[in-house]
Amino acid sequence: MGNRYCAVALAMIMVMGLASLTLATSRRTMLANSLGMTPPMGWNSWNHFGCNIDGKMIKETADALVSTGLSKLGYVYVNIDDCWAEISRDDKGNLVPKKSTFPSGIKALADYVHSKGLKLGIYSDAGYFTCSKKMPGSLGHEEQDAKTFASWGIDYLKYDNCNNDGSKPTVRYPVMTRALMKTGRPIFFSLCEWGDMHPAEWGAHVGNSWRTTNDIADTWDSMITRADQNEVYAEYARPGGWNDPDMLEVGNGGMTKDEYIVHFSLWAISKAPLLLGCDIRNMTKETMEIVSNKEVIAVNQDPYGFQAKKVRMEGDQEIWAAPLSGYRIAVVLLNRGPVRYPITARWDDIGLDPKTVVEARDLWEHKTLEKQFVGNLTATLNSHSCKLYVLKPIA
């Protein structure tokens, strides 16, 4: 099925990384909000609840992020997705929170979320209506809506791409960028353009993250396909702007524990936003163990911000790798196939001298392996499972 060797790939990433500070600085002359220095972490309502949302549930989710300890791990965004507003604007053209589900309005909700030490996100669309067609979009109302969001204390805007006028996203999205900047309030800007016009190639001037894929579903095939599609754009990710393969499905019940561990591992090493998409109020112990893994989260939040690349593919066996701070390398050994299989990560694939002695930390077992490794590391993996190691050269 072909090989790709990381000596070249990681070298390119390293070179790119040296230039990233300059590129990020020049970018933020256009998007000057200083947000997203690491991928955002939090929760979004859509994957589990769809349009079945209300203010009470949002408050309870904020409470649960705090009571479970997830907020202390970095999960601070509480993001309301589609269906929060009335179908019609008021007589002044303003968006109106849906009275039946958000009777106290959005500002009061933002105040509550902020009182918990969290941040509130909201949703709109670069079209005349949102994707649900149950509320207005912001096309033609960008400046007015940005002012509204800022006045409510919004911290994050997910901006979708449905029901537009046929003009290109590269025309419509920057209008909201300028409107948000004009408010003076730092608002993380998440472009949900679905990857149609390769937003990784232009999104850095416009937003803090950009969707590289269509919507995810709670299945192995959907998840792994989006990881593949997102990986293609790895070189565009850096502090301040991230590739987004869509929100997490961990805990929604459509995959096995091993598959959810693969899901979380690939999102972490890919420096994707870690936005939980399950019901935080009713998580199982198994789900909590996955999403609260501090060592895996640390890979995602590493200050260098290098997104992983596939450095070797042999049929259903893959190696993904990314450099970390402290001269370390994060490596995923992935078995995508139907049978148990041994998989080997080779030093010459991941940019290490073959004679380098390495200490390996297994992030899901939470243990440093007793054996030291030279030249390669092998693990035998069940179907649809992975290992995530951090390798540290010691000699």
C-alpha positions as a LaTeX table, in Angstrom:
\begin{tabular}{lrrr}
\hline
Residue & $x$ (\AA) & $y$ (\AA) & $z$ (\AA) \\
\hline
Met1 & 0.00 & 0.00 & 0.00 \\
Gly2 & 3.08 & 2.22 & 0.03 \\
Asn3 & 5.37 & 3.82 & 2.58 \\
Arg4 & 6.05 & 7.38 & 3.57 \\
Tyr5 & 9.21 & 8.01 & 5.49 \\
Cys6 & 9.32 & 10.48 & 8.33 \\
Ala7 & 12.96 & 11.47 & 8.11 \\
Val8 & 11.76 & 13.81 & 5.38 \\
Ala9 & 8.30 & 14.47 & 6.77 \\
Leu10 & 9.42 & 15.41 & 10.26 \\
Ala11 & 12.31 & 17.42 & 8.92 \\
Met12 & 9.83 & 19.45 & 6.92 \\
Ile13 & 7.66 & 19.88 & 10.00 \\
Met14 & 10.67 & 21.01 & 12.03 \\
Val15 & 11.62 & 23.59 & 9.42 \\
Met16 & 8.06 & 24.73 & 9.24 \\
Gly17 & 7.99 & 24.99 & 13.01 \\
Leu18 & 10.98 & 27.32 & 13.05 \\
Ala19 & 9.04 & 29.63 & 10.78 \\
Ser20 & 5.75 & 29.27 & 12.65 \\
Leu21 & 6.32 & 32.15 & 15.06 \\
Thr22 & 6.97 & 34.53 & 12.18 \\
Leu23 & 3.98 & 33.21 & 10.26 \\
Ala24 & 1.74 & 33.37 & 13.32 \\
Thr25 & 2.83 & 36.92 & 14.05 \\
Ser26 & 2.14 & 38.08 & 10.51 \\
Arg27 & $-1.21$ & 36.29 & 10.57 \\
Arg28 & $-2.35$ & 38.04 & 13.70 \\
Thr29 & $-1.93$ & 41.40 & 12.06 \\
Met30 & $-5.19$ & 40.31 & 10.39 \\
Leu31 & $-6.70$ & 38.15 & 13.14 \\
Ala32 & $-5.51$ & 39.99 & 16.20 \\
Asn33 & $-7.30$ & 38.13 & 18.98 \\
Ser34 & $-4.32$ & 36.20 & 20.45 \\
Leu35 & $-6.56$ & 33.17 & 20.98 \\
Gly36 & $-5.99$ & 29.49 & 20.26 \\
Met37 & $-2.33$ & 29.27 & 21.20 \\
Thr38 & $-3.20$ & 25.64 & 21.90 \\
Pro39 & $-6.22$ & 23.79 & 20.48 \\
Pro40 & $-9.47$ & 24.75 & 22.22 \\
Met41 & $-11.01$ & 22.33 & 24.70 \\
Gly42 & $-14.58$ & 22.16 & 25.88 \\
Trp43 & $-17.99$ & 20.84 & 24.87 \\
Asn44 & $-20.49$ & 21.37 & 22.06 \\
Ser45 & $-24.18$ & 20.52 & 22.09 \\
Trp46 & $-24.71$ & 19.24 & 18.53 \\
Asn47 & $-23.37$ & 15.66 & 18.39 \\
His48 & $-25.54$ & 14.40 & 21.24 \\
Phe49 & $-28.46$ & 16.82 & 21.47 \\
Gly50 & $-28.94$ & 18.33 & 18.00 \\
Cys51 & $-31.70$ & 20.93 & 18.30 \\
Asn52 & $-32.93$ & 19.58 & 21.65 \\
Ile53 & $-31.20$ & 22.22 & 23.75 \\
Asp54 & $-32.24$ & 24.73 & 26.38 \\
Gly55 & $-30.72$ & 27.05 & 28.92 \\
Lys56 & $-31.21$ & 24.64 & 31.81 \\
Met57 & $-29.22$ & 21.91 & 30.06 \\
Ile58 & $-26.44$ & 24.33 & 29.18 \\
Lys59 & $-26.15$ & 25.39 & 32.83 \\
Glu60 & $-26.15$ & 21.77 & 33.98 \\
Thr61 & $-23.39$ & 20.98 & 31.48 \\
Ala62 & $-21.31$ & 23.87 & 32.81 \\
Asp63 & $-21.87$ & 22.57 & 36.33 \\
Ala64 & $-20.82$ & 19.07 & 35.24 \\
Leu65 & $-17.61$ & 20.30 & 33.61 \\
Val66 & $-16.66$ & 21.76 & 36.97 \\
Ser67 & $-17.89$ & 18.97 & 39.25 \\
Thr68 & $-16.18$ & 16.22 & 37.22 \\
Gly69 & $-12.89$ & 18.12 & 37.25 \\
Leu70 & $-12.85$ & 18.37 & 33.45 \\
Ser71 & $-12.65$ & 22.15 & 33.54 \\
Lys72 & $-9.37$ & 21.95 & 35.49 \\
Leu73 & $-7.99$ & 19.75 & 32.68 \\
Gly74 & $-8.70$ & 22.51 & 30.16 \\
Tyr75 & $-12.27$ & 21.82 & 29.02 \\
Val76 & $-13.49$ & 25.39 & 29.42 \\
Tyr77 & $-15.67$ & 26.18 & 26.38 \\
Val78 & $-19.41$ & 25.51 & 26.69 \\
Asn79 & $-20.60$ & 25.85 & 23.11 \\
Ile80 & $-24.23$ & 26.19 & 22.07 \\
Asp81 & $-24.77$ & 24.93 & 18.53 \\
Asp82 & $-27.71$ & 25.43 & 16.15 \\
Cys83 & $-31.36$ & 26.14 & 17.10 \\
Trp84 & $-30.90$ & 28.62 & 19.98 \\
Ala85 & $-32.68$ & 31.58 & 18.34 \\
Glu86 & $-36.15$ & 32.47 & 17.14 \\
Ile87 & $-36.79$ & 32.10 & 13.41 \\
Ser88 & $-37.24$ & 35.86 & 13.00 \\
Arg89 & $-35.15$ & 38.82 & 14.07 \\
Asp90 & $-36.68$ & 41.64 & 16.13 \\
Asp91 & $-37.86$ & 44.92 & 14.63 \\
Lys92 & $-34.31$ & 46.29 & 14.86 \\
Gly93 & $-32.84$ & 43.31 & 13.03 \\
Asn94 & $-31.30$ & 41.68 & 16.11 \\
Leu95 & $-31.10$ & 37.96 & 16.76 \\
Val96 & $-33.54$ & 36.89 & 19.48 \\
Pro97 & $-32.90$ & 33.94 & 21.84 \\
Lys98 & $-35.71$ & 31.40 & 21.64 \\
Lys99 & $-38.12$ & 32.28 & 24.44 \\
Ser100 & $-39.34$ & 28.72 & 25.00 \\
Thr101 & $-35.88$ & 27.28 & 25.55 \\
Phe102 & $-33.70$ & 30.23 & 26.59 \\
Pro103 & $-36.20$ & 32.38 & 28.51 \\
Ser104 & $-33.51$ & 34.27 & 30.45 \\
Gly105 & $-31.60$ & 35.11 & 27.27 \\
Ile106 & $-28.00$ & 34.45 & 26.35 \\
Lys107 & $-26.30$ & 37.19 & 28.38 \\
Ala108 & $-27.61$ & 35.75 & 31.65 \\
Leu109 & $-26.41$ & 32.34 & 30.53 \\
Ala110 & $-22.98$ & 33.74 & 29.69 \\
Asp111 & $-22.81$ & 35.38 & 33.10 \\
Tyr112 & $-23.59$ & 32.03 & 34.73 \\
Val113 & $-21.01$ & 30.15 & 32.67 \\
His114 & $-18.40$ & 32.83 & 33.39 \\
Ser115 & $-19.15$ & 32.59 & 37.11 \\
Lys116 & $-17.99$ & 28.98 & 36.90 \\
Gly117 & $-14.67$ & 30.00 & 35.38 \\
Leu118 & $-15.78$ & 28.78 & 31.96 \\
Lys119 & $-16.37$ & 30.39 & 28.54 \\
Leu120 & $-19.54$ & 30.45 & 26.45 \\
Gly121 & $-19.64$ & 29.70 & 22.74 \\
Ile122 & $-22.44$ & 30.25 & 20.26 \\
Tyr123 & $-23.33$ & 29.33 & 16.69 \\
Ser124 & $-24.26$ & 31.18 & 13.54 \\
Asp125 & $-23.96$ & 30.74 & 9.78 \\
Ala126 & $-22.52$ & 32.58 & 6.78 \\
Gly127 & $-25.89$ & 32.24 & 5.07 \\
Tyr128 & $-29.45$ & 33.51 & 5.29 \\
Phe129 & $-30.46$ & 30.65 & 7.58 \\
Thr130 & $-28.51$ & 28.15 & 9.66 \\
Cys131 & $-28.25$ & 24.51 & 8.67 \\
Ser132 & $-31.36$ & 23.55 & 10.65 \\
Lys133 & $-33.31$ & 26.34 & 8.90 \\
Lys134 & $-34.81$ & 27.04 & 12.32 \\
Met135 & $-33.03$ & 30.34 & 12.90 \\
Pro136 & $-31.51$ & 33.16 & 10.84 \\
Gly137 & $-27.94$ & 33.16 & 9.63 \\
Ser138 & $-25.67$ & 36.15 & 9.82 \\
Leu139 & $-25.14$ & 36.85 & 6.10 \\
Gly140 & $-25.74$ & 40.57 & 5.65 \\
His141 & $-25.92$ & 41.07 & 9.43 \\
Glu142 & $-22.31$ & 40.30 & 10.33 \\
Glu143 & $-21.47$ & 43.51 & 12.13 \\
Gln144 & $-24.79$ & 43.68 & 13.94 \\
Asp145 & $-24.56$ & 40.06 & 15.10 \\
Ala146 & $-20.92$ & 40.39 & 16.16 \\
Lys147 & $-21.88$ & 43.37 & 18.31 \\
Thr148 & $-24.71$ & 41.32 & 19.80 \\
Phe149 & $-22.43$ & 38.39 & 20.58 \\
Ala150 & $-19.85$ & 40.69 & 22.17 \\
Ser151 & $-22.51$ & 42.46 & 24.26 \\
Trp152 & $-23.68$ & 39.10 & 25.57 \\
Gly153 & $-20.15$ & 38.11 & 26.58 \\
Ile154 & $-19.66$ & 35.38 & 23.97 \\
Asp155 & $-16.17$ & 33.85 & 23.83 \\
Tyr156 & $-16.38$ & 31.49 & 20.83 \\
Leu157 & $-18.26$ & 31.55 & 17.54 \\
Lys158 & $-18.82$ & 28.48 & 15.38 \\
Tyr159 & $-19.72$ & 29.79 & 11.92 \\
Asp160 & $-21.42$ & 27.36 & 9.53 \\
Asn161 & $-21.84$ & 27.44 & 5.73 \\
Cys162 & $-25.46$ & 26.54 & 4.92 \\
Asn163 & $-28.12$ & 28.38 & 2.93 \\
Asn164 & $-25.77$ & 31.02 & 1.54 \\
Asp165 & $-25.99$ & 33.26 & $-1.52$ \\
Gly166 & $-23.66$ & 31.17 & $-3.67$ \\
Ser167 & $-20.63$ & 33.38 & $-3.13$ \\
Lys168 & $-17.38$ & 31.77 & $-2.06$ \\
Pro169 & $-16.56$ & 31.19 & 1.63 \\
Thr170 & $-13.38$ & 33.18 & 1.02 \\
Val171 & $-15.67$ & 36.17 & 0.43 \\
Arg172 & $-18.25$ & 35.58 & 3.18 \\
Tyr173 & $-16.11$ & 34.44 & 6.13 \\
Pro174 & $-13.68$ & 37.40 & 6.30 \\
Val175 & $-16.65$ & 39.75 & 6.70 \\
Met176 & $-17.40$ & 38.14 & 10.05 \\
Thr177 & $-13.69$ & 38.14 & 10.93 \\
Arg178 & $-13.59$ & 41.92 & 10.54 \\
Ala179 & $-16.87$ & 42.32 & 12.40 \\
Leu180 & $-15.62$ & 40.30 & 15.37 \\
Met181 & $-12.36$ & 42.23 & 15.49 \\
Lys182 & $-14.24$ & 45.53 & 15.37 \\
Thr183 & $-16.12$ & 44.65 & 18.59 \\
Gly184 & $-12.86$ & 44.65 & 20.54 \\
Arg185 & $-13.85$ & 41.47 & 22.38 \\
Pro186 & $-11.59$ & 38.42 & 21.91 \\
Ile187 & $-13.85$ & 35.76 & 20.38 \\
Phe188 & $-12.41$ & 32.46 & 19.15 \\
Phe189 & $-13.55$ & 32.15 & 15.52 \\
Ser190 & $-14.26$ & 28.58 & 14.35 \\
Leu191 & $-14.83$ & 28.28 & 10.62 \\
Cys192 & $-17.25$ & 25.46 & 9.79 \\
Glu193 & $-16.80$ & 25.49 & 6.01 \\
Trp194 & $-16.64$ & 21.64 & 5.82 \\
Gly195 & $-13.34$ & 21.65 & 3.94 \\
Asp196 & $-15.03$ & 22.41 & 0.62 \\
Met197 & $-12.53$ & 25.02 & $-0.55$ \\
His198 & $-9.55$ & 23.73 & 1.43 \\
Pro199 & $-9.85$ & 26.27 & 4.27 \\
Ala200 & $-6.55$ & 25.09 & 5.74 \\
Glu201 & $-4.92$ & 26.97 & 2.90 \\
Trp202 & $-6.56$ & 30.31 & 3.70 \\
Gly203 & $-8.19$ & 29.97 & 7.12 \\
Ala204 & $-5.20$ & 31.23 & 9.11 \\
His205 & $-5.96$ & 34.79 & 8.00 \\
Val206 & $-9.62$ & 34.44 & 8.88 \\
Gly207 & $-10.16$ & 32.21 & 11.92 \\
Asn208 & $-8.62$ & 30.32 & 14.82 \\
Ser209 & $-9.69$ & 26.90 & 13.52 \\
Trp210 & $-11.21$ & 25.57 & 10.33 \\
Arg211 & $-13.15$ & 22.42 & 9.57 \\
Thr212 & $-11.34$ & 20.17 & 7.14 \\
Thr213 & $-14.17$ & 17.63 & 6.83 \\
Asn214 & $-17.91$ & 17.13 & 6.64 \\
Asp215 & $-19.79$ & 16.33 & 9.85 \\
Ile216 & $-18.62$ & 13.37 & 11.89 \\
Ala217 & $-20.92$ & 10.49 & 12.88 \\
Asp218 & $-20.54$ & 8.13 & 15.84 \\
Thr219 & $-19.07$ & 5.27 & 13.81 \\
Trp220 & $-15.58$ & 3.89 & 13.23 \\
Asp221 & $-15.70$ & 4.51 & 9.47 \\
Ser222 & $-16.81$ & 8.11 & 9.86 \\
Met223 & $-14.24$ & 8.86 & 12.55 \\
Ile224 & $-11.25$ & 7.29 & 10.81 \\
Thr225 & $-12.16$ & 8.89 & 7.47 \\
Arg226 & $-12.17$ & 12.33 & 9.05 \\
Ala227 & $-8.82$ & 11.67 & 10.68 \\
Asp228 & $-7.45$ & 10.75 & 7.23 \\
Gln229 & $-8.90$ & 13.84 & 5.56 \\
Asn230 & $-7.57$ & 16.11 & 8.30 \\
Glu231 & $-4.05$ & 14.64 & 8.22 \\
Val232 & $-3.48$ & 15.89 & 4.68 \\
Tyr233 & $-3.34$ & 19.48 & 5.96 \\
Ala234 & $-0.98$ & 18.92 & 8.90 \\
Glu235 & 1.58 & 21.49 & 7.79 \\
Tyr236 & $-1.00$ & 24.29 & 8.09 \\
Ala237 & $-1.66$ & 23.80 & 11.82 \\
Arg238 & 0.22 & 25.97 & 14.28 \\
Pro239 & $-0.44$ & 28.04 & 17.42 \\
Gly240 & $-3.33$ & 30.38 & 16.72 \\
Gly241 & $-4.88$ & 28.28 & 13.92 \\
Trp242 & $-5.85$ & 24.60 & 13.91 \\
Asn243 & $-7.23$ & 22.00 & 11.54 \\
Asp244 & $-10.60$ & 20.77 & 12.79 \\
Pro245 & $-11.84$ & 17.25 & 11.87 \\
Asp246 & $-15.08$ & 17.93 & 13.83 \\
Met247 & $-16.12$ & 17.34 & 17.39 \\
Leu248 & $-15.53$ & 14.28 & 19.53 \\
Glu249 & $-18.01$ & 11.39 & 19.63 \\
Val250 & $-16.44$ & 9.68 & 22.66 \\
Gly251 & $-19.20$ & 8.56 & 25.01 \\
Asn252 & $-22.11$ & 8.60 & 22.57 \\
Gly253 & $-22.21$ & 4.81 & 22.30 \\
Gly254 & $-21.60$ & 4.06 & 18.63 \\
Met255 & $-18.04$ & 2.76 & 18.97 \\
Thr256 & $-16.15$ & 0.35 & 21.21 \\
Lys257 & $-13.82$ & 1.45 & 24.00 \\
Asp258 & $-10.78$ & 0.67 & 21.84 \\
Glu259 & $-12.25$ & 2.66 & 18.95 \\
Tyr260 & $-12.93$ & 5.65 & 21.20 \\
Ile261 & $-9.34$ & 5.45 & 22.46 \\
Val262 & $-8.17$ & 5.55 & 18.84 \\
His263 & $-10.53$ & 8.51 & 18.25 \\
Phe264 & $-9.20$ & 10.48 & 21.21 \\
Ser265 & $-5.57$ & 9.56 & 20.48 \\
Leu266 & $-5.74$ & 10.68 & 16.85 \\
Trp267 & $-7.50$ & 13.94 & 17.71 \\
Ala268 & $-4.92$ & 14.61 & 20.43 \\
Ile269 & $-1.83$ & 13.93 & 18.31 \\
Ser270 & $-3.42$ & 15.80 & 15.39 \\
Lys271 & $-3.75$ & 18.93 & 17.55 \\
Ala272 & $-7.47$ & 18.98 & 16.82 \\
Pro273 & $-9.89$ & 20.92 & 19.02 \\
Leu274 & $-10.96$ & 18.64 & 21.87 \\
Leu275 & $-14.66$ & 19.49 & 22.01 \\
Leu276 & $-16.63$ & 16.80 & 23.80 \\
Gly277 & $-19.88$ & 15.86 & 22.11 \\
Cys278 & $-21.54$ & 13.58 & 24.67 \\
Asp279 & $-23.85$ & 14.27 & 27.62 \\
Ile280 & $-21.35$ & 15.47 & 30.23 \\
Arg281 & $-24.00$ & 15.12 & 32.94 \\
Asn282 & $-24.27$ & 11.35 & 32.46 \\
Met283 & $-20.83$ & 10.09 & 31.45 \\
Thr284 & $-19.80$ & 6.52 & 32.21 \\
Lys285 & $-16.61$ & 5.79 & 34.11 \\
Glu286 & $-15.11$ & 4.45 & 30.87 \\
Thr287 & $-15.84$ & 7.68 & 28.98 \\
Met288 & $-14.47$ & 9.77 & 31.82 \\
Glu289 & $-11.25$ & 7.75 & 31.87 \\
Ile290 & $-10.72$ & 8.39 & 28.17 \\
Val291 & $-11.45$ & 12.11 & 28.02 \\
Ser292 & $-9.67$ & 12.92 & 31.30 \\
Asn293 & $-6.34$ & 11.28 & 30.39 \\
Lys294 & $-3.96$ & 14.08 & 31.38 \\
Glu295 & $-1.01$ & 12.63 & 29.48 \\
Val296 & $-2.92$ & 12.40 & 26.21 \\
Ile297 & $-4.33$ & 15.89 & 26.70 \\
Ala298 & $-0.78$ & 17.15 & 27.24 \\
Val299 & 0.18 & 15.86 & 23.77 \\
Asn300 & $-2.70$ & 17.87 & 22.30 \\
Gln301 & $-1.79$ & 20.98 & 24.28 \\
Asp302 & 1.96 & 20.81 & 23.69 \\
Pro303 & 3.20 & 24.38 & 23.10 \\
Tyr304 & 5.05 & 23.49 & 19.90 \\
Gly305 & 1.75 & 22.75 & 18.17 \\
Phe306 & 3.03 & 20.30 & 15.55 \\
Gln307 & 0.24 & 18.21 & 14.04 \\
Ala308 & 1.04 & 14.54 & 13.49 \\
Lys309 & 1.64 & 13.01 & 10.08 \\
Lys310 & 1.32 & 9.43 & 8.93 \\
Val311 & 4.94 & 8.42 & 8.53 \\
Arg312 & 4.38 & 4.81 & 7.49 \\
Met313 & 1.40 & 2.95 & 6.04 \\
Glu314 & 1.45 & $-0.78$ & 5.38 \\
Gly315 & $-2.04$ & $-1.98$ & 4.58 \\
Asp316 & $-4.12$ & $-1.54$ & 7.72 \\
Gln317 & $-1.09$ & $-0.79$ & 9.90 \\
Glu318 & $-0.07$ & 2.84 & 10.37 \\
Ile319 & 2.42 & 4.95 & 12.31 \\
Trp320 & 1.55 & 8.56 & 13.11 \\
Ala321 & 4.20 & 10.84 & 14.64 \\
Ala322 & 4.72 & 14.42 & 15.76 \\
Pro323 & 7.58 & 16.18 & 17.55 \\
Leu324 & 6.88 & 17.52 & 21.04 \\
Ser325 & 8.65 & 20.04 & 23.23 \\
Gly326 & 11.56 & 18.74 & 25.28 \\
Tyr327 & 13.11 & 16.78 & 22.38 \\
Arg328 & 10.32 & 14.20 & 22.61 \\
Ile329 & 8.21 & 12.54 & 19.91 \\
Ala330 & 4.59 & 11.40 & 20.16 \\
Val331 & 3.88 & 8.21 & 18.21 \\
Val332 & 0.63 & 6.37 & 17.52 \\
Leu333 & 0.79 & 2.74 & 16.40 \\
Leu334 & $-2.59$ & 2.07 & 14.78 \\
Asn335 & $-4.25$ & $-1.16$ & 13.67 \\
Arg336 & $-7.13$ & $-0.25$ & 11.35 \\
Gly337 & $-7.68$ & $-3.83$ & 10.24 \\
Pro338 & $-9.97$ & $-6.69$ & 11.32 \\
Val339 & $-7.36$ & $-8.93$ & 12.99 \\
Arg340 & $-4.73$ & $-8.71$ & 15.73 \\
Tyr341 & $-1.36$ & $-7.67$ & 14.28 \\
Pro342 & 2.16 & $-6.63$ & 15.36 \\
Ile343 & 3.10 & $-3.07$ & 14.35 \\
Thr344 & 6.60 & $-1.58$ & 14.44 \\
Ala345 & 7.64 & 2.06 & 14.65 \\
Arg346 & 11.10 & 2.52 & 13.16 \\
Trp347 & 13.42 & 5.30 & 14.23 \\
Asp348 & 14.31 & 6.24 & 10.63 \\
Asp349 & 10.59 & 6.82 & 9.99 \\
Ile350 & 10.14 & 9.22 & 12.90 \\
Gly351 & 13.28 & 11.28 & 12.44 \\
Leu352 & 15.58 & 9.62 & 14.97 \\
Asp353 & 19.05 & 8.26 & 14.36 \\
Pro354 & 18.73 & 4.44 & 14.31 \\
Lys355 & 21.28 & 4.17 & 17.13 \\
Thr356 & 19.35 & 6.44 & 19.49 \\
Val357 & 18.38 & 4.91 & 22.84 \\
Val358 & 14.83 & 5.82 & 23.73 \\
Glu359 & 12.64 & 5.71 & 26.84 \\
Ala360 & 9.00 & 4.97 & 25.96 \\
Arg361 & 6.02 & 6.19 & 27.95 \\
Asp362 & 2.71 & 4.37 & 27.30 \\
Leu363 & 0.10 & 7.11 & 27.75 \\
Trp364 & $-2.91$ & 4.80 & 28.05 \\
Glu365 & $-1.23$ & 2.42 & 30.50 \\
His366 & 0.29 & 5.39 & 32.36 \\
Lys367 & 3.64 & 3.69 & 32.67 \\
Thr368 & 7.16 & 4.05 & 31.37 \\
Leu369 & 8.25 & 0.77 & 29.80 \\
Glu370 & 11.06 & $-0.97$ & 31.67 \\
Lys371 & 12.90 & $-1.82$ & 28.48 \\
Gln372 & 14.83 & 0.84 & 26.60 \\
Phe373 & 14.53 & 0.78 & 22.83 \\
Val374 & 17.05 & 1.22 & 20.03 \\
Gly375 & 16.08 & 1.44 & 16.37 \\
Asn376 & 12.43 & 0.48 & 16.70 \\
Leu377 & 9.50 & $-0.34$ & 18.97 \\
Thr378 & 6.90 & $-3.05$ & 18.33 \\
Ala379 & 3.46 & $-3.63$ & 19.83 \\
Thr380 & 0.86 & $-6.26$ & 18.96 \\
Leu381 & $-2.54$ & $-4.63$ & 18.65 \\
Asn382 & $-6.11$ & $-5.85$ & 18.49 \\
Ser383 & $-8.39$ & $-4.81$ & 15.64 \\
His384 & $-9.32$ & $-1.11$ & 15.68 \\
Ser385 & $-6.94$ & $-0.27$ & 18.50 \\
Cys386 & $-3.79$ & 1.73 & 19.03 \\
Lys387 & $-0.87$ & 2.53 & 21.29 \\
Leu388 & 0.14 & 6.11 & 22.03 \\
Tyr389 & 3.72 & 6.54 & 23.19 \\
Val390 & 5.89 & 9.50 & 24.01 \\
Leu391 & 9.49 & 8.68 & 23.12 \\
Lys392 & 12.32 & 10.48 & 24.88 \\
Pro393 & 15.92 & 10.00 & 23.66 \\
Ile394 & 18.25 & 9.26 & 26.58 \\
Ala395 & 21.48 & 8.32 & 24.76 \\
\hline
\end{tabular}
